Amino acid sequence: MVRAEPTADRASQAPANAAAAAAPAPSAEPSPFAGQVRRNFARGAVRYGREARLQRAVAWRLARHCRDLAIPAGPCADLGAGTGLLAGSIERLRPELRLLRVDNCPALLAQGAPDTASLPWDLNGGLPPQLGGAALLGSSFALQWLEQPERQLEHWGGQLRPGGWLALAVPTAASFRQWRAAAAAAAVPFTGLELPEAMGLEGAVARHLEIRLCRRLRFSRPAPSALGFLGQIKAIGAQASHGPRLRPAELRRLEAAWPNATGNRLEWEVLLLLGRRPGAA
Ligand SMILES: C[S@@+](CC[C@H](N)C(=O)[O-])C[C@H]1O[C@@H](n2cnc3c(N)ncnc32)[C@H](O)[C@@H]1O
């Protein structure tokens, strides 16, 4: 794997073009939560490729929407790339493109395909300077981990060059209704990550981009047991949350409420969105 050098000094992230100057300055403070997210994903890194079936399917679907886009010359990246599922899918369908894999978890980047360029980078501080004037910014199942998803999304849109594209897939707040219902029935807190509202994300994209595709898709997978499901999330390192941890007695109550309240499947709502920066490419 070819690794691009991280730029430690976020204060030097001056906008690379006039258009970028319109984007708000993202927060530059590294947060304890970002560190927890990185450590969890690092622990699950070796298993991620095998276990992340939903992420693989969504990445492929998003990549298919990029197949016929007129993408101008310029930097292309997969933001929160992990092992590079989205970047790899786009490159298979568009062999002329090379995407920089940007992620805060070096252990996941290291699981990516050899001979691909990657950059360890905390996206809570905004985009790395080399992506100013980007031609394609893709991101799948990553934006929800950032401290301010809407603000970062608006910043991403503002960094695209005229004619440049944003290709986004992100799970939304309408996910996990069954899990919430089971938690309520068991009188325990919902301990999943709070996911962003689709409407707010769509609004953030529309501030800089023309929305060319906007779909809210529903995916579900079998989850016959609460402990089994929580174990699956943990296996890929996606268990970080701002909520409390359940005590053993609370876990037992959640497990007891699970089949009745949830049926046997859990659902995700995934926002799939393509936006283009207005102007001639
Ligand atoms: C569920 S994984 C998705 C990875 C990949 N996009 C995929 O579809 O398989 C979420 C990714 O977001 C990355 N991530 C989380 N917080 C981040 C941050 N602050 N900066 C950069 N990447 C971050 C994680 O390291 C992880 O690789």
The ligand as an ORCA input file, in Angstrom:
! r2SCAN-3c Opt
* xyz 0 1
  C     -18.195      1.418      9.074
  S     -16.627      1.879      8.549
  C     -16.897      2.115      6.813
  C     -15.636      1.930      6.028
  C     -15.843      1.937      4.520
  N     -16.250      3.237      4.032
  C     -16.813      0.873      4.115
  O     -17.867      1.186      3.533
  O     -16.511     -0.293      4.376
  C     -16.458      3.557      9.124
  C     -15.113      4.138      8.778
  O     -15.090      5.517      9.149
  C     -13.799      5.780      9.654
  N     -13.844      6.962     10.510
  C     -14.549      7.114     11.644
  N     -14.302      8.323     12.186
  C     -13.417      8.940     11.365
  C     -12.762     10.190     11.387
  N     -12.960     11.050     12.388
  N     -11.916     10.513     10.376
  C     -11.688      9.642      9.378
  N     -12.267      8.419      9.308
  C     -13.122      8.070     10.290
  C     -13.463      4.542     10.449
  O     -12.095      4.440     10.760
  C     -13.971      3.467      9.514
  O     -13.020      3.086      8.578
*
